[in-house]
Amino acid sequence: MKHRSTRDAVEDLRRGGFLIQCDDEVDPHLEMAEIQRRVYASGGPAVLFTRVRGCRFPMASNLFGSLEQARYLFRDTLESVRRLIELKLDPQALPRRPWRYKTTPLTALQMLPRYRRRGPVMAEQCSLDALPQLKCWPDDGGAFVTLPQVLSTDPAAPDQLMRANLGMYRVQLSGNQYDAHSEVGLHYQIHRGIGVHHREALHRGQPLPVTVAVGGAPAMTLAAVMPLPEGLSELTFAGALAGRRIGMVRTPGTAPVYADADFAIVGEVHPEITKPEGPFGDHLGYYSLEHPFPVMQVKRVYHRQDAIWPFTVVGRPPQEDTTFGDLIHELTGPIIPSVIPGVKAVNAVDAAGVHPLLLAIGSERYMPYLKAEQPQEILTQANAILGNGQLSLAKYLMIVDGNGAPELDIENIEAFLTHLLERIDFRRDLHFQTQTTIDTLDYSGSGFNRGSKVVMAAAGSPQRSLPTELPTGFDWPDGFGDPHVVAPGILAIRGPRLAKQSSGAATDTTSANDAGAAAATIQQLLGHWDRSHPVNAFPWITVCDDPAFAARRLENWLWVCFTRSSPAEDVYGIEAETVAKHWGCHGSLVLDARVKPHHAPPLVEDPETVRRVDALAARGGPLAPYL
């Protein structure tokens, strides 16, 4: 099915049994997001909301609600796209397996974007404030576009579509200091392509034309989040996935407009002008706080005659964006060894917020006759991973040697952790970067976009067996205790609660003060034990605020552990020492995953909205089974 619009996708999903329609009036202020979160959590289908309070446009959510549903949407093109990516990375595969790639030339022709004179999106115009005002979490700074396709062109070659950048950078429609009729906030993070265009525009002292498309072919939505190999643009990938060339309308003085979009917000970003953007309840499960970001001056808002506004809701994983990660992994996972030689597989762990934790299986190939018992080449591979696109945002990178362990599955997180903890030597196998960039949305570090990374590497034979029973017979320092086993070799314990959270962003001073206060309490714990203490049978000890919650499910521990810690500030160890500037410890690694005052606040639903949606479920109807 070659979709041209959100309505095409909606009707296709309806025919396939993947959509329900809600004809009750639903409020886009918190209520619609609460419904979407519940529908996704219960494994429900896409939802078409036909009556949106205060807005004339229908809205649709959960279009990518499951991997099965996403595969259905792209059923005609998914396999050909996978083969195209394979050839892009390894052109020599064509003569080796010509029958596998016999349809690839046709797919390549469908990739190239092209200019059109007009498109359905330009049928009508409306005011900016007439667009759906979706607010997902109580403390969000206003309404946001949550599935935007933000297109910018290279200021040095504005007519060249092959040099355009398409990304999903969130757009704040209202609130804060924005003029509701003419301004939107444009939030983009580090390692994003639009930043290259913005820098060039700043260098030239000229505005950066930008178009924000919403809707159209689902292929454009996936292309906006897809990490692509060098030289393969988002528009060409979208064409291959959509099964047709992507049409763009050239408009004087603005960025090209996606011809088949449901909506298009057209404008420009002026040099040096920023306004506060946020807060916004984000995919780590916390609010990203208010910060200055570029402002887009809106010139026109276009829309189709039959426009539907697609949206999603993010929060603590899993949410609908988990499907994007699954589909991306399905497309790109098998070709990772072509991108980073020696690396067999990677897994950006969704439950940990994606970027905070990356698992990798590498391979030791240096002098195999020596049967090395410590990491060597996998450290080189780790450096390559941290230098590769969005993989470079990993905060904790755990890499193991996959030689001799063919059964090791990168998706089986507990088995991977067990394999690593059986082999890792904390005296030598921790490698820190202490002053570097981290994900913009991660507030565990020392400042905005600032923090640290650590590579944890393991190779060779097992050094220890991992306990699975609670330790008994020894005491805890004051303020610590309540131990719970999370997984083999992993213990969660309660630590003294730190000062109340701040609603502001971390600064050098606040994070340093927080780190000092936290370190003082952890030192009490470390001073209580030495390497001979029985607690060292657990190589990993997590200090947190609620160990029962952390141990209830591995997903809870992953979220608590890796979203609430920064490696340089929060990794400690029993009998730690620094030798030749290398930090390590003789006993257990201790990770402080307590909430710190400079951390962003977690997302909590609005109680009144929860009651309204409960009442909607009680009335019955098509949504009731999923609420």
N, C-alpha and C positions, 0 to 999 in steps of 0.2 A: 504494500500500500504506500503510494507516494504522497504523503501529506503535504498540503500547501498552507494550511492554517491550523489554529488550535481547534476550530470546529471540525475540521477533517479528522484530527486525532481523537477528539471526543467521540465522534460518531463511530469511528473505527473501534475504539475501546468498547463502546456500547454494544456493537455487533458481536464482539468477541467475549462478552460477559464480564468485562473488566471495568464497568462504570455503573454508578447509581446516580439518580437525579434527586436533588433536594429542592422542593418547591416552597418550603417554609421561608419566611423572611429571616435572614441571618445577618447579624451585625459584623462588619469587617473589623470593628474595634474589639479585639481579644476573642470574641465568640467563635469566629470562623477558624482561627488558629487552634483553639481548644478542640474543636471538632476534628480538624485535620490530624492533630497529634493522636487523638484516640483512634481514628480510622486507621492510621498507619500502624499503631501499636497492636491493633487487633487483626492485622493482615488484610484489611479491607481494600476495595478497589478505588479507582479514581472517583471523584465527586464533582458533579456539575451543580453549582448554586445558581438558580435562575432568578431569585429575588434577593438582591443585595441592598441592605438598608442604606439609604442616602446616595445611591449610585444607580445609574441606568444600565450599566454593563454587567452581564453575567460573569461569574468567576469559576475557575476550575482548579482543583487541587489533586494531589496524589497521582498525577499522570504517570510518574515513574515509581509507583508504590511498591513494586517488587521486581526482582530480576526477571521473573517470568513475564511480567507485564511489559517491561522494557524490551525484552527480546521480541515480544509480540509486535510492538510498535515498529521495530527495525527488522522484522523477519525477512524482508526481501533483500536486504543489503548488508546485513551484519557480517556474513561470511566473506563476501567480496571485499569489505573494508579491512577485515583482518588480514587477508592475503595481500592487500595493497600496502599495509603497514609493514608486513614482512619483507616485501620487495623493496620498499623505501630504505629499510635498514640493511638489507643484504641483496643487492641487485644480482649477484651471482646465483641466486636461488632459481632464477628463471630458466637458464639452460639446464640446470640440474633436474628440475621438476616442471617441465613445460606444461603438462596436462593440468597440474594444480593451478597454474596461473593463466590458463587460456582465456579467461574472461577479463583479466586485469586491464588490458588496453582500453576496453569499453568503459570500465570503471574510472580509469584515469581521465578519459574525455569528459565524463560527468563531473569531475572534480572542479574544473576551472570555473571560477565565478565570472560573471559577465554583466555589463551594464545594460539596463533597460530604460526606455523612455519614461514609463510610468509603472505603477504597481497597485494592487488592491489596497494596500495600506494607506494610500493617498486619497482614497475616496472621500473621506470626511476629515474635518478638523474639530477640536474641542479645546477648552481651557485646561490648564494644568490641574486645577483643583477639581475638575470633573472626573479625573481618574480614580479608580478604587483606592480608598484610604485604609490599607491593611496595616493594622497594628497587632503584633504577635504576643508581646510580653508586657506586663504592667508598667515597667519602667523604661520602655523604649522611648526614645526622644521624639517620636512622631510616627508617621506612616512611611513604609518602605516598599520599594520594588524588590521582591525576593527571587525572581527569576529573570534578571535583566541580561540582555545581550549588548554589551557596551562596545561600540565600534569606533576606532580612531584610525587615522591614516598617518603615514610618515610625512611630516611637514616638508621634507625634502623631495617627496614624490607623491603628492596627495592624490593623483589620479590612478596610481598603480595599486589595484586591488590585492595583488599578490604580496604587497608589503603592508596591508592593513592588519590591525590587531583586533581580535574579538575576544572579550573576556567577560566573566561574570563578576563584576565589581558592584557591590551593593549601592543602591541609590536611595537617598532619603528624600521623600516627596514633600514632607511638611514638618512643621515644628521648628524648634530652636529659633534661629534668627533668619530663616529663609523667607523670602517673599513668596507666598503661596501661589502667586500667579506667574512667577517668572524665574524662580531659582530652585535648583535641587542640589543636594550634597552628593558628591562623587567620592566614594571610599575605595581606594585601591591599596593593596598591600605590597610589600617588597617582593621581588622576583616576579613581577607582573609586567607583561609586554607594553601596556599603556604607559608605563613609566618612562620607557625609552622615547616614545613620541612626545610625552609631556616635557621631558628634558630638552629635546631638540626645539620645541616651540618656545620654551623659556630662553634658550640660547639665541633664538631669532627675535625675541621680544614680541612675539605675536600670539594671539589666542590659538588654542588647540580645538578645532572642530570635533565634535563628538555627537554620535547618535546612539540613543538607548532604545533598542527594539525590545518588544515584549510579545511573545507568542510566535506564530508562524509554524514552520515545520519543527517537530521535536528535535530533529537533527541539529538545528542551530543551537538549541539549549545545551545539548550534550557537547557540541563543539566548543562552546564558550568555557567549559570546565576541563576540557581534555588536554592533558600534557602531551604535546605532540613532538615527534622527532624534529631535529633541526631541518629547516627547509620545507616543511609541510605546514602550510598555513591553516588556520581554523576554517576559513571560508572554503578552501578546497576539500578539507576533511568533511565539512558539512555537506558539500555537494555529493561526495561519494556515499555518505550515509543516507542522504535524502533521495538518492537515485536520480538527481537532476542537477544541473548547474544552478548555483545560487544567483538569483537576479538582484542587482543593486541599482538604485536610481541615483543618477548624478544630479545634485542640486547645487546651484551656484553658492559659493561661500560657506557651505556646510559639509560635513562628512557624508558619505553615501548613505542612502536609506535602504534598508532591507525591504525589497518590494513586496514580499509575501507576509510580512509581519502583521500581527493584529493591531499593534500600536507602535508608534515611533515618536520619541521625544528628541527633538533636534535642537542643537544649540552649540555652545562653545565654552571652553574653560579659559578664563582670562589669566594672564601671567600674574603671579605673586598674590592672588586673592584667595584667601581661605576663610572658612567660617566653621564654628563648632558643629561637628557631626556626631550623632549617637546620643545616648547609649543605644545599644542594640543587642538583644538576646541572641547569642551566636552559637556556632556548632560545637564549641568546647563545653557548653552547658553553663556558661557564665555570661554576664553582660560585657561586651566590649564597651569601654567607657567613652566619654565625650572627648574628642580631640579635634584640632583643626585639620580640615581636609579641603581639597579643591571644591570650588563652587561652579556649577554649570549654569550659565545664563541661557534660559530656554527661549528659543525663537518661535517654534511651532510645535504643535502636538497633532499628529495624524492618527487615524484609526480606520479599520475596515468597516464596512456597513454591518457585517455580522460578527463583530469583534467579541471575543471572549478573553478575559484577563486570566492567564494562568499564574498560579502562585505556589509557593512551598512554605514550609515552616521549619526552621532549624532550632536546635537546642541540644541538650545532652544526647549523644548517640545512644541507640540508633534512631535516625529520622529518615525522611525520604531521600535526603542527599547521600545516605548510605548506599542506595542503589547506584548512584553515579559512580561511587568508588568501586562497587562490585563489577559494574559493566566495564569501567576503565581497566580494572585488573584482568578481566576476561579477555579484553582486546590486546592489552600490552604485556601482560604477565609472561606469556611464552617467549617474547622477544627480548626480555631483559638481558640474557647473556650476550646478545648482539650489541647492546648499548654499552654494557659494562662487562668487559671480558672477565671471566672467572666467577661472576656472580650468577648463581643459579636461580634465585627467586628473592623477591622482596615483598613485604607486607606492611603497609602503613596502617597501623592498628586503629580501626574505627572506634572501638570502645574507649580508647585513650585520647580521642579527639583528632586522630589522623596524624598530624605533624608531630605531636609530642613523643611518639614512640614508633620507631621503624625497626622491623626485624629483617634480617637478611641471612641467606645461606650462601656462603662463598666456597672457595675451594683452594686448598693448599697444593700448589704445584711446584714450588721451589724444591729442588733436590729431593724428589720423593723417596729415593733410596735411604734417606736418613730418617724417615718416619718421624718428622718433627712433632714434639709434644707441646709446643707453644705456638701462639699465633705468629705468623710471618706474612705470607702474601695476603691473607685476608685483611691485614691492616692497610695494605696498599689499596685493596678493593674498597675498604671503608672510606678512605680518602676520596676515591673516585665517586662513590655514592654521594658524599657530602659536597661534591663539586658538580652535581648533576641536577639542574633545574629545580623543581619543587622538592625533590628528595633532599636538597640541601637545607630545607627547613627542619629536618629531623632534630629533635633535642636529645633524645636518647636513641642511639643506634646500637642494637645488639646484633652481632654477626658471629656466626659459627662456621666451622669447616664442615661441609657436607660430605666430604670423602669418607667412605666407610659407614655412612649412615643414610643409605638410600631410602629408608622408610620415613625419614624426617619430613614432616609436612609443615610448610610455612603457615598454613591456615590453622593448624592445631597449636594454639598459643601456649596452652599448659605444657604440652609435650616439648615445645621449643624451649620454654623456660627451664624445664627439667634438664634437658640436654645441656643447656648453657651452664646452669648452676652446678651440675655434676662435675664440670670441667674447668670452670674459670678459676684463676688464681688472682685474688684481689691485690696481691702485692705487685703484680706486673701488668695485669690485663685491663686496666682502666686508663683511658687516654682522653684528657680533657682539652677543650677549647674554652678559655675562661672569659674572653671579652669578644663577643661576636653577636651577629644578628640572630633573632629568632622570629617566629611567626608574630605578625602584628597583633593577632588576637590573643596571644598568650601573655598573661600578666604575672607569671611566676618569676620573671627575671628581674634585672636591676634597673629597668626603665623601659620606655616605649621602644619596641623593636630590639631591645637589648637583653642579652642574657648569656647563656653558656650552653655547651654541648658536651656529651661524653660518648665515647665509643667503648662498648663492653665486648670484648672478643674472647672466644673460647675455641680451643682446638685440642686434639690429642685424646688420651684415654681418660675415663672418669677418675677423679681424685677423691671423691666422697660419695657416700650414699645419703639420700635426703630423707629426713624424718617426716612423718605424716601425723604424728600424735603430739598433743600439747605437752610442752615441757612441765615437769613438776619438781617440787623439792627445792626450789630456790626463791629468794625474795627479790623484790623490785625496789628501786629507789622511790622516794616520795614523789607522788604525782604520776607514776608510771604503773602499768599493769594491764589487767584484762586481756590476756593473750588469746589470739585466735589463729588457727592454722588456715592459711589462704589456699595453698597448694603445696606440693612436696617441697620442703626446704624454705618456704616463705611464711614468715610470722608477721602478724599485725598486732601492735600493742597500742594502748592508749597513752598519750603524753599530756602534759599540762597544757591547758588551753592558753593561747596567746591573746593579746589585746584584741578588742573589737575591731572588725573590719572597717576600713575607710571607704567612702564612696568616691574618692578621688583616685587619679592615676598615680602609679608609683613614680617617685623621683629618686635621684641618687641618694638623697638624704634619708627619705622614708624607708627605702629598701635596705639601706645600710643599717639603719637603726633596727628594723625588723629582723635582719639577719643576725645582728648582735644579740638581740633578746632571745631569738630562737636558739642560737648556738649555745648560749649560757645554760639553757635547760638541757639540751642534748649532752653537754659535757658532764652533767650530773649522772646521766645514764652511762656514758662511756667510762667514767671514772669508777663505776660500780663493778665493772667486769674486766677481766683480762682474757688473753687468748685461750687459757685453759678452762674457762668457765663452760659448763654444759650448754649454755645458750648458743654457743658457736656451732652447735650441730645444725642450726638454721643459718645458712649462709646469707640470707636476706631478711632483714628486720625492717618493717615499715612502722614508723611512729605516726599516728594519725589521731584524729579527734573521736572517731567512732569505729573501733576495730570490728565490732559485730557487723556493721554495715559493710565494711570493706571486705570481710571474709564471706559474706552471704553468697556472693557470686563473683567469679573471676572478673567479670565485666566491671563490677563495682570497684574492685581493687585497682584495675587498670586505670579507671577514671580518676580515682582519688590520688593514686601514686604519681601519675605522670602529668596531670594538669595542675597539681598543687606543689610542684617542686621544680627547682632549677639546679642542675647538676653541681655547679661550682659552689653554690651556697648551701645546698641541702643534702649532699652526699657526705656521710661520715663513715667511720669504721672503728672497730675495736682494735686497739693498739695500732693506730695509724702512724705513718712516718713518711717523710719526703726524702728520697735518695736521688741525687743527681737531678733534682727538680722534678722527679716523678713521684706522684702521690700514690700510696697504696696502704693496705691494712693487712695485718696478720690474722685478724679474726673476722667476724661477720661484718658485712656492709650494712650500715644503718642509714635509711633514707627518711628524712623529715618531711612528711607529706601532710603536716597540719596546715590549716588555713592560717595565712599570715595577714596582718592588717593591711598590707598594700595590695593584696589579691583582689580581683574583681568579684563582685557578689554573685552567688549562684542564681539560677533562674527558678522562680517559684510561681506557680499559677495563681491567678486572681480568684479568691474564694467565691465571689459573687458570680463570676463567669462560669466557674465549675458548677454552681448550683443551677444556672440557667441551662447548661448543656445536659445536666442530669435530668431536668424537667423535660427537655426536648426528647431525650431517650425514652422517658416514661410514657410519652404520648404515642409511641409507636411510629410506624412509617419506615421508609427504606433505609434511613440511617440507623435506626434503633439497634439492629444486631451488632453494629460496630462501635456503639458508644457505651 
